[in-house]
């Protein structure tokens, strides 16, 4: 057989220049019959005694394959790394980089695995575009590296239309970016994580935060639609009540004053006390303020004044009942603003005085910029 013939040749006939090639051929023959110990010995001999040339390249490649088959992580990384270091343009370089990255990935060495996997994808996207990118995404996800993950997602989607990305990875990315006030990118990735045709297949948190991001972006129509997806899959709860604030804001952005008021009032049906109730009441006030300004612009002065005073009433309650470092000063400020707009300047001064005495650090610009 081939092994016996090559062994005889190496013992009795081989010229020195032909020894490395014969060893490689015999090593491959041993590997085919699963005698990995003898195969490895032949390839290691080539690596030690003949470390240059095509045979040395093949020996390193075969040693990497054997280490992979034996689930020898250190050996896989060692031999493949030697291959790409000595022969960076080898036809097997992409496979070697992938082998390195996969071995490190399986050992949860996320940061080490990334450059190897990226090299594999770059050198051979035909074979490693999907398998390589899936691990790249999970490495960034495991490292909690939002920026790295965002770049990897974008690169993968640019390289392959309809690239499959785990929804939990996209969801985490969108939620993380929302927490950083990066609303545009947050919405982008949360949309990717969602299933609008089957709302029940998307986590309610995704719908909730996506709707909030869309409101921040002024995408009110889409925000109102997304809120409905959340409401369709969410049971009655305080969380449902709070998201009705988002619905109210979306409808207010669409100038649907009645719908916005109804949403806030529905939220108050779930939340009966505390800071969350105060936020809903203030949202009612915000709707009335916007409606009053619209009436004033339309020339309905008396109607506008009535609405301004109704708005003031919505702000006054939380300003006097709730003690909260953010809600209370904002409620005082808005109550004063509504009273001034409604012609009640003297009453407004009472709230301005409270605001200055209790919250001297309050900056009206924070409100005006919203």
C-alpha positions as CSV (number, residue, x, y, z in Angstrom):
1,X,0.0,0.0,0.0
2,X,1.0,3.7,-0.1
3,X,2.3,3.8,3.4
4,X,4.5,0.7,3.0
5,X,5.8,2.0,-0.4
6,X,6.6,5.4,1.0
7,X,8.3,3.9,4.0
8,X,10.5,1.7,1.8
9,X,11.3,4.6,-0.4
10,X,12.3,6.8,2.6
11,X,14.4,4.0,4.0
12,X,16.2,2.7,1.0
13,X,15.9,5.0,-2.0
14,X,15.0,8.6,-1.2
15,X,17.3,11.4,-2.3
16,X,17.7,14.1,0.3
17,X,15.8,16.6,-1.7
18,X,12.8,14.3,-1.9
19,X,12.6,13.4,1.7
20,X,10.2,16.2,2.8
21,X,7.8,15.5,0.0
22,X,7.8,11.8,0.8
23,X,7.2,12.5,4.5
24,X,4.3,14.7,3.6
25,X,2.7,12.1,1.3
26,X,3.1,9.4,4.0
27,X,1.7,11.7,6.6
28,X,-1.4,12.3,4.5
29,X,-1.7,8.5,4.0
30,X,-1.5,7.9,7.7
31,X,-4.1,10.6,8.3
32,X,-6.5,8.9,5.8
33,X,-6.3,5.7,7.8
34,X,-6.8,7.6,11.0
35,X,-3.3,6.9,12.4
36,X,-3.0,10.5,13.6
37,X,0.0,9.8,15.9
38,X,2.2,8.6,13.0
39,X,0.8,11.3,10.7
40,X,1.6,14.0,13.2
41,X,5.1,12.6,13.6
42,X,5.8,12.8,9.9
43,X,4.5,16.4,9.6
44,X,6.4,17.5,12.7
45,X,9.6,16.0,11.3
46,X,9.1,18.1,8.1
47,X,8.5,21.2,10.2
48,X,11.6,20.6,12.3
49,X,14.1,19.3,9.6
50,X,12.7,21.1,6.5
51,X,11.1,24.3,7.6
52,X,11.1,26.0,4.2
53,X,9.2,25.4,1.0
54,X,5.9,23.9,-0.2
55,X,6.3,20.8,1.9
56,X,6.7,22.8,5.1
57,X,3.6,24.8,4.2
58,X,1.6,21.6,3.7
59,X,3.0,20.1,6.9
60,X,1.8,23.1,9.0
61,X,-1.6,22.9,7.3
62,X,-1.9,19.2,8.1
63,X,-0.8,19.7,11.7
64,X,-3.5,22.3,12.1
65,X,-6.1,19.9,10.7
66,X,-5.0,17.1,12.9
67,X,-5.1,19.4,16.0
68,X,-8.6,20.5,15.0
69,X,-9.8,16.9,14.6
70,X,-8.4,16.0,18.0
71,X,-10.0,19.1,19.6
72,X,-6.6,20.3,20.6
73,X,-7.3,24.0,20.9
74,X,-3.7,25.1,21.7
75,X,-2.4,22.9,18.9
76,X,-4.9,24.3,16.4
77,X,-4.0,27.9,17.2
78,X,-0.2,27.1,17.3
79,X,0.0,25.3,14.0
80,X,-2.3,27.5,12.1
81,X,-0.7,30.6,13.4
82,X,2.7,29.3,12.3
83,X,1.2,28.7,8.8
84,X,-0.2,32.2,8.4
85,X,2.9,33.8,9.8
86,X,5.3,31.9,7.5
87,X,2.9,31.8,4.5
88,X,0.4,34.7,4.7
89,X,-0.6,34.2,1.1
90,X,-1.1,30.5,1.4
91,X,-4.3,29.1,-0.3
92,X,-5.1,27.6,3.1
93,X,-4.6,31.0,4.9
94,X,-8.4,31.7,5.2
95,X,-9.1,28.3,6.5
96,X,-6.2,28.7,9.0
97,X,-7.5,32.0,10.2
98,X,-11.0,30.6,10.6
99,X,-9.6,27.6,12.5
100,X,-7.7,30.0,14.9
101,X,-10.8,32.2,15.4
102,X,-13.1,29.3,15.9
103,X,-10.8,27.6,18.4
104,X,-10.5,30.9,20.4
105,X,-14.2,31.5,20.1
106,X,-15.0,28.1,21.6
107,X,-12.7,28.9,24.5
108,X,-14.6,32.2,25.0
109,X,-11.5,34.2,24.1
110,X,-13.7,36.8,22.4
111,X,-11.1,39.5,21.8
112,X,-8.5,37.1,20.5
113,X,-10.9,35.4,18.2
114,X,-12.1,38.6,16.5
115,X,-9.0,39.5,14.3
116,X,-8.7,35.9,13.2
117,X,-12.3,35.6,12.2
118,X,-12.2,39.0,10.4
119,X,-9.1,37.8,8.4
120,X,-10.9,34.6,7.4
121,X,-14.0,36.6,6.1
122,X,-11.8,39.1,4.3
123,X,-9.7,36.4,2.6
124,X,-12.5,34.1,1.7
125,X,-16.0,35.5,2.0
126,X,-17.4,32.8,-0.1
127,X,-16.8,30.1,2.5
128,X,-16.7,32.2,5.7
129,X,-19.0,35.1,5.2
130,X,-21.8,33.6,7.3
131,X,-20.0,31.3,9.7
132,X,-17.3,33.9,10.4
133,X,-19.7,36.8,10.8
134,X,-22.0,34.9,13.1
135,X,-19.1,34.4,15.5
136,X,-17.8,38.0,15.0
137,X,-21.2,39.3,16.1
138,X,-21.3,37.0,19.1
139,X,-17.8,38.1,20.2
140,X,-18.8,41.8,20.2
141,X,-22.0,40.9,22.0
142,X,-20.2,38.8,24.6
143,X,-17.7,41.7,25.1
144,X,-20.7,44.1,25.5
145,X,-19.1,46.3,22.8
146,X,-22.0,48.2,21.2
147,X,-19.8,50.2,18.8
148,X,-18.0,47.1,17.6
149,X,-21.2,45.2,17.2
150,X,-22.9,48.0,15.3
151,X,-20.0,48.1,12.8
152,X,-20.1,44.3,12.5
153,X,-23.8,44.2,11.9
154,X,-23.6,47.0,9.2
155,X,-20.7,45.3,7.5
156,X,-22.4,41.9,7.4
157,X,-25.6,43.4,6.1
158,X,-23.7,45.3,3.4
159,X,-22.0,42.2,2.3
160,X,-25.1,40.0,2.3
161,X,-28.7,41.2,1.7
162,X,-31.0,39.5,4.2
163,X,-28.1,38.5,6.5
164,X,-29.5,36.5,9.4
165,X,-28.7,38.1,12.8
166,X,-29.9,36.8,16.1
167,X,-32.8,39.0,17.4
168,X,-31.4,39.0,20.9
169,X,-28.2,40.5,19.7
170,X,-29.9,43.2,17.7
171,X,-32.3,43.8,20.7
172,X,-29.4,44.3,23.1
173,X,-27.7,46.6,20.7
174,X,-30.8,48.8,20.2
175,X,-31.5,48.9,23.9
176,X,-27.9,49.8,24.7
177,X,-27.8,52.6,22.2
178,X,-31.1,54.0,23.5
179,X,-29.6,54.2,27.0
180,X,-26.9,56.3,25.4
181,X,-29.5,58.7,23.9
182,X,-28.4,57.5,20.4
183,X,-32.1,57.3,19.3
184,X,-31.5,57.0,15.5
185,X,-29.3,54.0,15.7
186,X,-31.3,52.5,18.5
187,X,-34.4,52.6,16.3
188,X,-32.5,51.2,13.4
189,X,-31.4,48.0,15.2
190,X,-34.6,47.6,17.2
191,X,-36.5,47.6,13.9
192,X,-34.2,44.8,12.7
193,X,-35.0,42.8,15.9
194,X,-38.8,43.2,15.5
195,X,-41.5,41.3,13.7
196,X,-44.3,43.7,12.9
197,X,-46.2,41.1,11.0
198,X,-46.2,38.9,14.0
199,X,-46.0,41.3,17.0
200,X,-46.3,38.4,19.5
201,X,-42.9,37.1,18.4
202,X,-41.1,40.2,19.5
203,X,-40.2,40.8,23.1
204,X,-42.5,43.6,24.5
205,X,-39.4,45.5,25.7
206,X,-38.3,45.9,22.1
207,X,-41.7,47.4,21.1
208,X,-41.6,49.7,24.2
209,X,-38.2,51.1,23.6
210,X,-38.6,51.4,19.8
211,X,-41.7,53.5,20.2
212,X,-39.9,55.7,22.7
213,X,-36.9,56.1,20.3
214,X,-39.3,57.0,17.4
215,X,-41.0,59.7,19.5
216,X,-37.6,61.2,20.3
217,X,-36.9,61.2,16.5
218,X,-40.2,62.8,15.7
219,X,-41.4,59.8,13.8
220,X,-44.8,60.0,15.4
221,X,-46.9,58.0,13.0
222,X,-44.6,55.0,13.2
223,X,-44.3,55.4,17.0
224,X,-48.1,55.2,17.3
225,X,-48.1,52.0,15.3
226,X,-45.3,50.5,17.3
227,X,-47.1,51.3,20.6
228,X,-50.1,49.3,19.4
229,X,-47.8,46.3,18.9
230,X,-46.7,46.6,22.6
231,X,-50.3,47.1,23.8
232,X,-51.4,44.0,21.8
233,X,-48.9,41.7,23.6
234,X,-48.8,43.4,27.0
235,X,-51.3,42.6,29.9
236,X,-52.7,45.4,32.1
237,X,-49.9,46.7,34.2
238,X,-48.0,49.9,35.3
239,X,-45.7,49.3,32.4
240,X,-48.6,49.4,30.1
241,X,-49.8,52.6,31.7
242,X,-46.4,54.2,31.3
243,X,-46.3,53.3,27.6
244,X,-49.6,55.1,27.1
245,X,-47.6,58.2,27.8
246,X,-45.5,57.3,24.7
247,X,-48.7,56.8,22.8
248,X,-50.0,60.1,23.9
249,X,-46.8,61.8,22.9
250,X,-47.0,60.2,19.5
251,X,-50.6,61.2,18.9
252,X,-49.8,64.7,20.2
253,X,-47.0,64.9,17.6
254,X,-49.7,64.1,15.0
255,X,-51.9,66.9,16.3
256,X,-54.5,64.3,17.4
257,X,-55.3,66.2,20.7
258,X,-58.4,64.0,21.6
259,X,-56.5,60.8,21.0
260,X,-53.5,62.1,23.0
261,X,-55.8,63.0,25.9
262,X,-57.6,59.7,25.8
263,X,-54.3,57.8,25.9
264,X,-53.1,59.7,28.9
265,X,-56.4,59.2,30.7
266,X,-56.3,55.5,29.9
267,X,-52.8,55.3,31.5
268,X,-54.2,56.9,34.6
269,X,-56.6,54.0,34.8
270,X,-53.6,51.7,35.5
271,X,-51.6,54.1,37.6
272,X,-53.3,55.6,40.6
273,X,-50.4,57.2,42.5
274,X,-46.8,58.1,42.7
275,X,-44.3,59.7,40.2
276,X,-45.7,57.7,37.3
277,X,-49.2,59.1,37.9
278,X,-47.6,62.6,38.0
279,X,-46.0,62.0,34.6
280,X,-49.3,61.0,33.1
281,X,-51.0,64.1,34.6
282,X,-48.2,66.3,33.2
283,X,-48.7,64.7,29.8
284,X,-52.4,65.6,30.0
285,X,-51.1,69.2,30.7
286,X,-48.8,69.1,27.7
287,X,-51.6,68.1,25.4
288,X,-53.8,70.9,26.7
289,X,-51.0,73.4,26.3
290,X,-50.5,72.3,22.7
291,X,-54.2,72.5,22.0
292,X,-54.4,75.9,23.6
293,X,-51.6,77.2,21.4
294,X,-53.4,75.8,18.3
295,X,-56.6,77.6,19.4
296,X,-54.7,80.8,20.0
297,X,-53.1,80.5,16.5
298,X,-56.6,80.0,15.0
299,X,-57.8,83.2,16.7
300,X,-59.9,81.5,19.5
301,X,-58.5,83.5,22.4
302,X,-61.2,82.7,24.9
303,X,-60.9,79.0,24.1
304,X,-57.2,79.1,24.4
305,X,-57.3,80.8,27.8
306,X,-59.6,78.1,29.1
307,X,-57.3,75.4,27.9
308,X,-54.2,77.1,29.4
309,X,-55.9,77.2,32.7
310,X,-57.0,73.5,32.4
311,X,-53.4,72.7,31.6
312,X,-52.2,74.6,34.7
313,X,-54.5,72.5,36.8
314,X,-52.9,69.3,35.5
315,X,-49.5,70.6,36.4
316,X,-50.4,72.0,39.8
317,X,-51.4,68.7,41.4
318,X,-48.1,66.9,40.8
319,X,-46.2,70.1,41.7
320,X,-47.8,70.1,45.2
321,X,-48.2,66.4,45.9
322,X,-45.1,64.7,44.4
323,X,-41.6,65.3,45.8
324,X,-39.2,64.3,43.0
325,X,-36.0,66.0,42.0
326,X,-37.0,66.0,38.3
327,X,-40.8,65.9,38.2
328,X,-41.6,68.4,40.9
329,X,-39.5,71.4,39.6
330,X,-40.7,70.7,36.0
331,X,-44.3,70.6,37.2
332,X,-43.8,73.9,39.0
333,X,-42.3,75.5,36.0
334,X,-45.0,74.3,33.6
335,X,-47.7,75.3,36.0
336,X,-46.3,78.9,36.0
337,X,-45.9,78.9,32.3
338,X,-49.6,77.8,31.8
339,X,-50.9,80.3,34.3
340,X,-49.0,83.2,32.6
341,X,-50.3,82.1,29.2
342,X,-53.8,82.0,30.7
343,X,-53.5,85.5,32.1
344,X,-53.0,84.4,35.7
345,X,-49.7,86.1,36.3
346,X,-50.1,86.7,40.0
347,X,-50.9,83.0,40.6
348,X,-47.9,82.1,38.4
349,X,-45.6,84.1,40.7
350,X,-46.5,81.8,43.6
351,X,-45.1,78.8,41.7
352,X,-42.1,80.6,40.5
353,X,-41.3,81.5,44.1
354,X,-41.6,77.9,45.2
355,X,-39.4,76.8,42.3
356,X,-36.7,79.3,43.2
357,X,-36.8,78.4,46.9
358,X,-37.0,74.6,46.7
359,X,-35.1,74.0,43.4
360,X,-32.6,76.8,42.9
361,X,-30.5,74.7,40.6
362,X,-33.4,74.1,38.1
363,X,-32.5,75.2,34.6
364,X,-35.5,76.2,32.4
365,X,-33.3,75.5,29.4
366,X,-33.8,71.8,30.1
367,X,-37.5,72.3,29.5
368,X,-37.2,74.6,26.6
369,X,-34.9,72.2,24.8
370,X,-37.3,69.3,25.0
